[in-house]
Amino acid sequence: DFILDVGAFDGRLLDQLARRVGFPVRHGIEPDRTAGGDYIRVDWVGIVDQEVQYDIITVAHTLEHLRDPGGMLASARQAIKPDGLLFVEVPNLETPYVQLVPYFKWQHLWYFTPGSLANLLVAAGLFPLEVTTTPYGALRILAKRYQLVGVRVNDPSQAARSLAAIQEYQALREKE
């Protein structure tokens, strides 16, 4: 089983998923070479061409920093197993208490609403399963690939365990 965290930083989300769901192979993409973490660093370039397909790809507070978020999501769709999941969390432009500072940062190239992010996912060939807002106002979407009729999910309980692990990790972040 494989998991990829785009914007892995110190690998805490990967560690949480490994403990709760049991992913033996954890890959992370992190441009900051000073960030530590117990994961295999991979480059986004060529991620679709490799033989590995991921059970879960997480993109937490990273999509808004990318020059081409739609292209990244389309590549992620190809890199996810047919029964895999994509977890995305970004700042929510519709949060009622959004203030100019510190929400609008030069590092944020994109801003999303629930509708705009869902549309971007659909355009990339992904189907939003769940759209929520966190207590701290972030937008959270769980998505999967569009599938043809007859494609079987190998282990439906793995998706439930993975979602629970992501939610536990996010709850810990909310307490920080």
TORTIFI-582934 format. One record per residue (C-alpha): residue number from 1; x, y, z. Coordinates in nm, 4 decimals. Layout:
// TORTIFI-582934
<pt i="NUM" X="X" Y="Y" Z="Z"/>
...
END
This chain:
// TORTIFI-582934
<pt i="1" X="0.0000" Y="0.0000" Z="0.0000"/>
<pt i="2" X="0.1273" Y="0.3442" Z="-0.0942"/>
<pt i="3" X="0.0487" Y="0.6947" Z="0.0266"/>
<pt i="4" X="0.1734" Y="1.0250" Z="-0.1123"/>
<pt i="5" X="0.1619" Y="1.3566" Z="0.0730"/>
<pt i="6" X="0.2134" Y="1.6608" Z="-0.1487"/>
<pt i="7" X="0.3656" Y="1.9260" Z="0.0759"/>
<pt i="8" X="0.4771" Y="1.6667" Z="0.3307"/>
<pt i="9" X="0.6966" Y="1.9021" Z="0.5380"/>
<pt i="10" X="0.7824" Y="1.7064" Z="0.8565"/>
<pt i="11" X="0.5786" Y="1.3980" Z="0.7641"/>
<pt i="12" X="0.3300" Y="1.4167" Z="1.0538"/>
<pt i="13" X="0.0289" Y="1.3410" Z="0.8343"/>
<pt i="14" X="0.2127" Y="1.0478" Z="0.6764"/>
<pt i="15" X="0.3044" Y="0.9176" Z="1.0226"/>
<pt i="16" X="-0.0579" Y="0.9443" Z="1.1364"/>
<pt i="17" X="-0.1823" Y="0.7482" Z="0.8355"/>
<pt i="18" X="0.0898" Y="0.4858" Z="0.8756"/>
<pt i="19" X="-0.0056" Y="0.4302" Z="1.2410"/>
<pt i="20" X="-0.3811" Y="0.4192" Z="1.1858"/>
<pt i="21" X="-0.4083" Y="0.2505" Z="0.8477"/>
<pt i="22" X="-0.0778" Y="0.0704" Z="0.8160"/>
<pt i="23" X="0.0737" Y="0.2133" Z="0.4993"/>
<pt i="24" X="0.4192" Y="0.0540" Z="0.4779"/>
<pt i="25" X="0.5444" Y="0.2865" Z="0.2009"/>
<pt i="26" X="0.5159" Y="0.6603" Z="0.2557"/>
<pt i="27" X="0.6164" Y="0.9020" Z="-0.0177"/>
<pt i="28" X="0.6322" Y="1.2759" Z="0.0264"/>
<pt i="29" X="0.6867" Y="1.5741" Z="-0.1988"/>
<pt i="30" X="0.8397" Y="1.8690" Z="-0.0166"/>
<pt i="31" X="1.0381" Y="2.1481" Z="-0.1832"/>
<pt i="32" X="1.1837" Y="2.2649" Z="0.1493"/>
<pt i="33" X="1.4958" Y="2.0474" Z="0.1773"/>
<pt i="34" X="1.5426" Y="2.1517" Z="0.5411"/>
<pt i="35" X="1.2115" Y="1.9907" Z="0.6422"/>
<pt i="36" X="1.2667" Y="1.6619" Z="0.8202"/>
<pt i="37" X="1.0490" Y="1.3557" Z="0.8104"/>
<pt i="38" X="1.0613" Y="0.9799" Z="0.7906"/>
<pt i="39" X="0.9367" Y="0.9324" Z="0.4357"/>
<pt i="40" X="1.0726" Y="0.8658" Z="0.0875"/>
<pt i="41" X="1.1123" Y="1.1925" Z="-0.0991"/>
<pt i="42" X="0.9855" Y="1.1865" Z="-0.4556"/>
<pt i="43" X="0.9633" Y="1.4549" Z="-0.7220"/>
<pt i="44" X="0.6338" Y="1.5502" Z="-0.8830"/>
<pt i="45" X="0.7951" Y="1.5432" Z="-1.2261"/>
<pt i="46" X="0.7403" Y="1.1936" Z="-1.3559"/>
<pt i="47" X="0.5053" Y="1.0899" Z="-1.0732"/>
<pt i="48" X="0.2456" Y="0.9758" Z="-1.3268"/>
<pt i="49" X="0.4999" Y="0.7788" Z="-1.5301"/>
<pt i="50" X="0.6133" Y="0.5605" Z="-1.2424"/>
<pt i="51" X="0.4739" Y="0.2138" Z="-1.1839"/>
<pt i="52" X="0.3472" Y="0.2991" Z="-0.8354"/>
<pt i="53" X="-0.0146" Y="0.4041" Z="-0.7939"/>
<pt i="54" X="-0.1261" Y="0.5471" Z="-0.4622"/>
<pt i="55" X="-0.4043" Y="0.4398" Z="-0.2294"/>
<pt i="56" X="-0.4231" Y="0.7939" Z="-0.0927"/>
<pt i="57" X="-0.2807" Y="1.1272" Z="-0.2042"/>
<pt i="58" X="-0.3053" Y="1.4128" Z="0.0444"/>
<pt i="59" X="-0.2665" Y="1.7790" Z="-0.0487"/>
<pt i="60" X="-0.3088" Y="1.9837" Z="0.2702"/>
<pt i="61" X="-0.2474" Y="2.3586" Z="0.2435"/>
<pt i="62" X="-0.0392" Y="2.3160" Z="-0.0696"/>
<pt i="63" X="-0.2737" Y="2.3524" Z="-0.3678"/>
<pt i="64" X="-0.3076" Y="2.7294" Z="-0.3188"/>
<pt i="65" X="0.0706" Y="2.7666" Z="-0.3624"/>
<pt i="66" X="0.0978" Y="2.5868" Z="-0.6979"/>
<pt i="67" X="0.1160" Y="2.7601" Z="-1.0353"/>
<pt i="68" X="-0.1103" Y="2.5009" Z="-1.1977"/>
<pt i="69" X="-0.3442" Y="2.3447" Z="-0.9409"/>
<pt i="70" X="-0.5674" Y="2.1970" Z="-1.2115"/>
<pt i="71" X="-0.2723" Y="2.0260" Z="-1.3780"/>
<pt i="72" X="-0.1566" Y="1.8923" Z="-1.0435"/>
<pt i="73" X="-0.5017" Y="1.7480" Z="-0.9723"/>
<pt i="74" X="-0.5170" Y="1.5870" Z="-1.3179"/>
<pt i="75" X="-0.1786" Y="1.4261" Z="-1.2533"/>
<pt i="76" X="-0.2940" Y="1.3156" Z="-0.9089"/>
<pt i="77" X="-0.5965" Y="1.1495" Z="-1.0679"/>
<pt i="78" X="-0.3655" Y="0.9410" Z="-1.2851"/>
<pt i="79" X="-0.1428" Y="0.8548" Z="-0.9895"/>
<pt i="80" X="-0.4305" Y="0.7321" Z="-0.7672"/>
<pt i="81" X="-0.5437" Y="0.3709" Z="-0.7805"/>
<pt i="82" X="-0.8955" Y="0.3224" Z="-0.9216"/>
<pt i="83" X="-1.0255" Y="0.2760" Z="-0.5663"/>
<pt i="84" X="-0.7931" Y="0.5376" Z="-0.4144"/>
<pt i="85" X="-0.8729" Y="0.8664" Z="-0.2431"/>
<pt i="86" X="-0.7575" Y="1.2257" Z="-0.2735"/>
<pt i="87" X="-0.7716" Y="1.4490" Z="0.0345"/>
<pt i="88" X="-0.7431" Y="1.8260" Z="-0.0208"/>
<pt i="89" X="-0.7442" Y="2.1031" Z="0.2385"/>
<pt i="90" X="-0.7076" Y="2.4707" Z="0.1478"/>
<pt i="91" X="-0.7963" Y="2.8091" Z="0.2982"/>
<pt i="92" X="-1.1653" Y="2.8806" Z="0.2373"/>
<pt i="93" X="-1.2400" Y="3.2154" Z="0.0750"/>
<pt i="94" X="-1.5982" Y="3.1964" Z="0.2071"/>
<pt i="95" X="-1.4944" Y="3.1747" Z="0.5726"/>
<pt i="96" X="-1.6899" Y="3.4558" Z="0.7396"/>
<pt i="97" X="-1.3961" Y="3.5820" Z="0.9452"/>
<pt i="98" X="-1.1436" Y="3.5978" Z="0.6618"/>
<pt i="99" X="-0.9310" Y="3.9063" Z="0.7107"/>
<pt i="100" X="-0.6922" Y="4.0652" Z="0.4667"/>
<pt i="101" X="-0.3995" Y="3.9813" Z="0.6901"/>
<pt i="102" X="-0.2830" Y="3.7049" Z="0.7299"/>
<pt i="103" X="-0.5226" Y="3.5277" Z="0.4896"/>
<pt i="104" X="-0.4137" Y="3.7019" Z="0.1712"/>
<pt i="105" X="-0.0453" Y="3.6187" Z="0.1376"/>
<pt i="106" X="0.1915" Y="3.6620" Z="-0.1534"/>
<pt i="107" X="0.2648" Y="3.2883" Z="-0.1308"/>
<pt i="108" X="-0.1003" Y="3.2069" Z="-0.2097"/>
<pt i="109" X="-0.1420" Y="3.2098" Z="-0.5849"/>
<pt i="110" X="-0.5013" Y="3.0815" Z="-0.5703"/>
<pt i="111" X="-0.8033" Y="3.1187" Z="-0.3440"/>
<pt i="112" X="-1.0868" Y="2.8681" Z="-0.3361"/>
<pt i="113" X="-1.4518" Y="2.8445" Z="-0.2414"/>
<pt i="114" X="-1.6272" Y="2.5091" Z="-0.1996"/>
<pt i="115" X="-1.7773" Y="2.5491" Z="-0.5479"/>
<pt i="116" X="-1.4587" Y="2.6560" Z="-0.7238"/>
<pt i="117" X="-1.2540" Y="2.3720" Z="-0.5732"/>
<pt i="118" X="-1.5246" Y="2.1148" Z="-0.6522"/>
<pt i="119" X="-1.5347" Y="2.2413" Z="-1.0128"/>
<pt i="120" X="-1.1558" Y="2.2165" Z="-1.0393"/>
<pt i="121" X="-1.1668" Y="1.8583" Z="-0.9101"/>
<pt i="122" X="-1.4408" Y="1.7598" Z="-1.1560"/>
<pt i="123" X="-1.2470" Y="1.9179" Z="-1.4447"/>
<pt i="124" X="-0.9491" Y="1.7014" Z="-1.3419"/>
<pt i="125" X="-1.1609" Y="1.3844" Z="-1.3526"/>
<pt i="126" X="-1.2193" Y="1.3565" Z="-0.9780"/>
<pt i="127" X="-1.5488" Y="1.3188" Z="-0.7941"/>
<pt i="128" X="-1.5944" Y="1.5053" Z="-0.4632"/>
<pt i="129" X="-1.7296" Y="1.2653" Z="-0.2004"/>
<pt i="130" X="-1.7352" Y="1.4972" Z="0.0985"/>
<pt i="131" X="-1.6994" Y="1.8757" Z="0.1322"/>
<pt i="132" X="-1.6582" Y="2.0195" Z="0.4822"/>
<pt i="133" X="-1.5269" Y="2.3256" Z="0.6607"/>
<pt i="134" X="-1.2915" Y="2.2822" Z="0.9548"/>
<pt i="135" X="-1.3396" Y="2.4626" Z="1.2873"/>
<pt i="136" X="-1.0516" Y="2.6902" Z="1.1851"/>
<pt i="137" X="-1.2276" Y="2.7788" Z="0.8586"/>
<pt i="138" X="-1.0328" Y="2.5702" Z="0.6071"/>
<pt i="139" X="-1.2058" Y="2.3933" Z="0.3201"/>
<pt i="140" X="-1.1661" Y="2.0157" Z="0.3173"/>
<pt i="141" X="-1.2618" Y="1.7850" Z="0.0287"/>
<pt i="142" X="-1.2324" Y="1.4099" Z="-0.0027"/>
<pt i="143" X="-1.2503" Y="1.2909" Z="-0.3656"/>
<pt i="144" X="-1.2009" Y="0.9828" Z="-0.5778"/>
<pt i="145" X="-1.1472" Y="0.9079" Z="-0.9438"/>
<pt i="146" X="-1.4443" Y="0.8783" Z="-1.1701"/>
<pt i="147" X="-1.4842" Y="0.5057" Z="-1.2181"/>
<pt i="148" X="-1.6357" Y="0.2857" Z="-1.4818"/>
<pt i="149" X="-1.9216" Y="0.0612" Z="-1.3763"/>
<pt i="150" X="-1.7928" Y="-0.2737" Z="-1.2581"/>
<pt i="151" X="-1.4626" Y="-0.1549" Z="-1.1059"/>
<pt i="152" X="-1.4336" Y="-0.3207" Z="-0.7663"/>
<pt i="153" X="-1.2949" Y="-0.1640" Z="-0.4522"/>
<pt i="154" X="-1.0346" Y="-0.4002" Z="-0.3072"/>
<pt i="155" X="-1.0784" Y="-0.3026" Z="0.0564"/>
<pt i="156" X="-1.3630" Y="-0.0586" Z="0.1300"/>
<pt i="157" X="-1.2723" Y="-0.0552" Z="0.4991"/>
<pt i="158" X="-0.9318" Y="0.0911" Z="0.4100"/>
<pt i="159" X="-1.0984" Y="0.4067" Z="0.2789"/>
<pt i="160" X="-1.2937" Y="0.4430" Z="0.6042"/>
<pt i="161" X="-0.9796" Y="0.3866" Z="0.8162"/>
<pt i="162" X="-0.7842" Y="0.6352" Z="0.6036"/>
<pt i="163" X="-1.0510" Y="0.9015" Z="0.6407"/>
<pt i="164" X="-1.0616" Y="0.8450" Z="1.0180"/>
<pt i="165" X="-0.6821" Y="0.8821" Z="1.0367"/>
<pt i="166" X="-0.6906" Y="1.2058" Z="0.8361"/>
<pt i="167" X="-0.9666" Y="1.3411" Z="1.0603"/>
<pt i="168" X="-0.7689" Y="1.2466" Z="1.3736"/>
<pt i="169" X="-0.4606" Y="1.4226" Z="1.2376"/>
<pt i="170" X="-0.6642" Y="1.7335" Z="1.1568"/>
<pt i="171" X="-0.8176" Y="1.7311" Z="1.5075"/>
<pt i="172" X="-0.4666" Y="1.7267" Z="1.6551"/>
<pt i="173" X="-0.3697" Y="2.0222" Z="1.4320"/>
<pt i="174" X="-0.6752" Y="2.2149" Z="1.5471"/>
<pt i="175" X="-0.5587" Y="2.1802" Z="1.9094"/>
<pt i="176" X="-0.2128" Y="2.3236" Z="1.8327"/>
END
